Amino acid sequence: MNHKTSSKVVLVTGGVGDIGLAVAKQMADCEFDVAVLDVVSRQIADERLGPLRDQGVKVLYVEADVRDRHMVETALTTVWDTFDRLDVCVCNAGVATDLPFVDVSLDEWQRHIDINLNGYFHVSQTVARRWIAEKRQGKFIFMGSWVQDVPYQLITPYCVSKAGVWMLARCIAIELAPHGITANVVAPGILDAGLSRQEMEEHPEFREKFNRIIPRGRMQTPDDVANVVTFLASTEANYLTGSSILCDGGCLAGAPSMNMDAGGS
């Protein structure tokens, strides 16, 4: 196998999941060496990340829970020891649970905040400190959601955590701009993956309903999301910071018609 000479490195948290893996593959296509953080076993990670290695770039997997600051710092030390640099940090690790607000337990609420928001803080602050110390410019790309801007039923903890991610990115963008560090958000809509796919498996009628209520006429794929991430990682997006790119197939524009309990919606 011919190994490509890469001059850039990307970190993807939650990189073994559907969206994270699509991002990692597209970044490898762009000849980035790839570091992946996730909580799955190395055996599972190696199975899913194998195709990336076939693309000829260097791939590093580190098992780490983004809720644990010490694990994050140790994992990022491993990334720097391996590649001696980091250019793009994609914070993507996340969870979502479908529950009525009154049934959300304190533990479930805390789990969403710890992974979806605090995890982004732990990773981005650790990386930012290293970039500033090394006088290195870099890019943060955060995985948001169309529900960072509009409330949606049954996923209150998720909506709140993603709204926090959006604010975190804007604060980082303002404070770190003098260091040449940017921060932007990718805000997907309803994906044929993750919680949405789980709902469709449990309620097959949801697939047809989702497709009907999304103005674009189909659910989003992980590659649709990865396309936007790779754009933000490119030099064409160097001037963008503090921005959120909504890539939701029209979900937000059609939000008033998206109540799943509405007859015929």
N, C-alpha and C positions, 0 to 999 in steps of 0.2 A: 504494500500500500504506500502510495506516495503521500508524504506529509506536507500539507500546505504551510507556508511560512506566514503565520498570522502576527500582525503588529498590534492587535487589540484583543481585549478579554472582556467577556460579559459574564455577570453573575445573575442567575435566575433562581429565586426562592420559589419553593413549590414546583420545581422544574420537572418533576416526574409525573405530575398530573396532566390532564388533557391540554389545558391552555399553556402551562409552563413548558411542556414537551414540544408543542407546536412552535413556541417562541424560540426555544433552544435550537430546534432544527433549522428554522429560518435564519437565525443568527449564525449558525454553522455554515449555512449556504453562503452567507456574506463573509465567510472566512474569519469569523471570530472564534478564538478558543473559548470554551464554555466551562464555567464552574456552576454546579447545581447543588443547591441546598434543599433537603426535604427530610421527612421523618420516616420514610419507608426503609426497609432493609436494603443492604447493599445488593443482595441477590435480585430483588425486584428492580432496583435501580439499574443494575447492569443489563437486565433483560430489556428494559425500556429505552435505555440510553445507547444500547449497542449500535443502532443505525447512525447515530451521530459520529461515533468513532469511525464508521465506514466512510464518512464524508471527508476524512483526512485531517480533521482538526484535533487538537488536544481536548480531552474531556475529563474533568475532575468531579467526582461525586463526594459530598460530605454530608453525613447524616447529622442533622441538627434541628432542634425545635426552636423556632423563632421566638417563642415565648420566654426562652431562657437566655438572659443576657450573657452569661458566661459561655454558654454553648455557641452563641452567635459570634462572640469575640474570638473564641478558639477556632471556629470554622473559618472566619475571615483571615486569621493569621495563616491558616493552612493555604487559603487561596493565594495570599501574597507570597508565601514561601514557594508555592508551586509555579506561579506565573510572573512574580516580581512586579505586578501591576494589575490594575482594574480600571476599565474605561467606562463601562456601562453597568449600572446596577438595576435590575428589574425585580421589584418587589411584587410578588404574585401569590405567595402562600395565603390561603384563605379557607374559610369554612362558611357554610350556610345551612340553616335548619328551617324547615317549614313548620311554624307553630303559631297559633293565635297568641296575641300579646298577653292575655291573662294567663296563659299556660307556660310562658317562658320562665324557667327557673333561674335563680340567681347564678347557678353554675353555668347554665347555657349562655346567659347574658355575658358573663365574665369570659367565657371561652371565645366568643365572637370578638370582644374588645381586645383580649390578649393576643389572639392570632392575627385578626384582620387589621388592627390598628397599632397596638403596642409592638407587634412583630415588625411592622414597617419602621417604627421609631427606632427600635434596637438596631436593625440592620443599617438604616440610613445614617443614623448618628455615628455609628462605628466606622462606616465607610467614609463619611464626610470628614471626620477627624483625621483619618489617614490621608485622604486627598489633600487636605489643607496643610498637613505637616510636610507632605512631599511636594507641595506647590504644583499639584497635578489637577488639570481640569477633568470634569467627569459629568456623566448624565445619570440622573435618577429617573426611572420610568415606573410609575405606580399603577397597579391594576385597580381601577375604580369600578364604577357601574353606573348605568343610567339611573339607578335608584339613589344615587348620591344627591340627586336634585329633585326627586319626586317620591313621595311615600308610596309604598306598595304593601298590600295586605299580606299578613302571615309571615313576614320576614323583617320585623322591626329591628332586631339586633343587627342584622346584616345591613339594612338601610343606614342605620346610625353609624356603624363602623365605617362604611364607605364614604359617608359625608365627612367623617373625621379624616379619612385618607386625603380627600380633596383639599381640605383646609391645611393639612400637614404639608402637602406638596406646595401650596401657595406660600406658606410661611418660609419653607426651605428656599423656594425660588427667590424670594426677596432678600433673605439674609445671606445666602451663599453666592448670589450673582457676582459680587466683587471678586470672588475666588475663581470665577469661570466655571462654576458648577450650576447645572440646570436641573429643574425638576418639573416633570409633566405627568399627566394622568391619561390613561386610556380607559374609556368608559364604555364597556360592551353592553349589549342588551340581553335578550333571552337566547341562551345557547343550547345547542343540541349536545349537551355535556353537563356533568355535575348535577346540581340540584334539579334543574329542569328535566334532564334525562331521567333522573330518579322518579320525578313526579309522573313522567310519561309512562314509565314502566309500571308504576302503581295504578295509574289512571290513563289507559290508552287513548281515551277520548281527548285528553289534553293536547296531544300532538296536533290534531286537526284544528283545535281551538287556537293554540299558539300560532300556527301558521296563518290562520285567518285574521287574527287581530294585529299581527305585525305588518305595518304598511308595506314593507319590502316584500312580503309574501312568503317568507321562509325564515326558519330559525338560523341563527348565526353559527358558524363553525369555529373551532379553535384557530384555524388558519386565517379566518377573517380578522380575528383579534391580533394574531401574530403579525399580520401585514402592517398594522398601524404601529405596533411596537418597533418593527424593523425600520419603519420610516423615521420614528423619533430617534432611533439610534444612529441614523445616517447623518452625513454632513449637511444634507438639505434641511435638516431641522435644527441646525446649530443655534439659530436665533430665537427659537421657541423656548420659553420658560414660564412657569406659572399658568400653563394652559391645560385644558382638558379636552381631549378629542373624543367626541361622542360618536361611537360606531355601533349604533343600535338598530339599524334597519328601520328607523322611524318610531321606535318605541316611545321615546319621550314626547315626540310630536303628537302621537296618538294616545297619550296617557289617559285622557278622559274616557276613552272607550275600552280601557283594558281591565275593568273590573271583571274578574273571572266568574262572578256570581250573576252578572247581568245577563238577562235572557238574550240569546242570539248573538252575544258578543264574541 
